[in-house]
Amino acid sequence: MTFSEVNIFGVYVAPISVMMLVAWLATLLLRWLLMLSGLLRHIWHPSLFAFALFLIVLSLMVLSAPLLRGA
């Protein structure tokens, strides 16, 4: 499993930084949906939950990246 750098406007960045940005946006969307549904108010420590949710989303992205690339 190898990751290659991503070219963004002529600047090569590590693929984990792009994955972290996408995971952060997905986490924001999930927290917004949880807030709208009212489930977020039942969580004991919302910031700890947000961090754990971010790590789960990022881990899923990193582990599924080779499958999406066809490797």
C-alpha positions in Angstrom: 0.0 0.0 0.0 1.7 3.1 -1.2 0.4 6.6 -1.4 1.8 9.2 -3.7 1.9 13.0 -3.3 -1.1 15.0 -4.5 -0.4 18.0 -6.8 -2.5 21.0 -5.7 -1.8 24.0 -7.9 1.8 23.0 -8.4 2.4 22.2 -4.7 2.9 18.6 -3.8 1.3 17.7 -0.5 1.1 14.5 1.5 -2.1 12.5 0.8 -2.8 12.3 4.6 -3.3 16.1 4.7 -6.0 15.9 2.0 -7.6 13.0 3.8 -7.6 15.0 7.0 -9.3 17.9 5.4 -12.0 15.7 3.9 -12.4 13.8 7.2 -12.8 17.2 9.0 -15.5 18.3 6.5 -17.3 14.9 6.9 -17.1 15.2 10.7 -18.6 18.7 10.5 -21.5 17.3 8.4 -22.0 14.4 10.8 -22.0 16.7 13.9 -24.5 19.0 12.1 -26.8 16.0 11.4 -26.5 14.9 15.0 -27.3 18.4 16.3 -30.4 18.6 14.0 -31.6 15.2 15.1 -31.1 16.1 18.8 -28.8 13.2 19.6 -25.8 15.5 20.3 -27.4 16.8 23.5 -27.3 13.3 24.9 -23.5 13.0 24.6 -21.6 13.5 27.8 -18.5 15.2 26.4 -19.2 16.7 22.9 -15.6 17.8 22.1 -14.2 14.3 23.0 -17.0 12.8 20.9 -16.1 15.1 18.0 -12.4 14.1 18.2 -13.3 10.4 18.3 -15.6 10.8 15.4 -12.9 12.6 13.4 -10.4 9.8 14.1 -13.0 7.1 13.1 -13.8 8.9 9.8 -10.1 9.5 9.1 -9.2 5.9 9.8 -12.0 4.6 7.6 -10.7 6.9 4.8 -7.1 5.8 5.2 -8.0 2.1 5.3 -10.4 2.3 2.3 -8.1 4.4 0.1 -6.3 1.4 -1.4 -9.6 -0.3 -2.1 -10.9 2.7 -4.0 -7.7 3.0 -6.0 -8.0 -0.6 -7.1 -4.8 -1.8 -5.4 
